[in-house]
Amino acid sequence: MDATERAELLRQYATAADEIRAAVEHLSDAELDAAPADEPGGWTARQVVHHLADSEMTSAIRLRRLLAEDDPVIAAYDEEAFARRLHYDRPIGPSLDALAAARSTTLQILERLSDEDWARTGTHSESGPYGVEDWLRIYAAHGRDHAEQIRRAVGVRS
């Protein structure tokens, strides 16, 4: 990963929480709970927000383990089980705050990494070799992709 790509991915990572908040800030409860018309069985905007909070808290620990431990095993988790068992029908405000806080504290770390830190790796329990750069590519896109999913679920195009 070169410096230009890294800077762009960090920018995307840094702005995702605001993009998610903007995608949901004017939605009614009915809109938050509407099933996406173009994705049968897909998550509602409310469910996506809760998923993002859970994912961000998980991703924050993943990054920290990659940086602090030698060759850690990064465990996968069952997103669908989280959605079923963690009451994804609750209000979204605290989840938006958790998303923003996880990204903010993690960004502080990312902005201080050395070249040696960026090269650190571990093993993901499902996908195999997994490093700090892989982590950034995944999570820089994750928020943006889900913001678009929310807009689609409520019929708004970006």
PyMOL commands that set and color helices and strands:
alter all, ss='L'
color gray80, all
select helices_A, chain A and resi 3-24+29-32+45-68+79-85+93-110+115-118+132-153
alter helices_A, ss='H'
color red, helices_A
select strands_A, chain A and resi 73-74+121-124+128-131
alter strands_A, ss='S'
color yellow, strands_A
deselect
rebuild
show_as cartoon
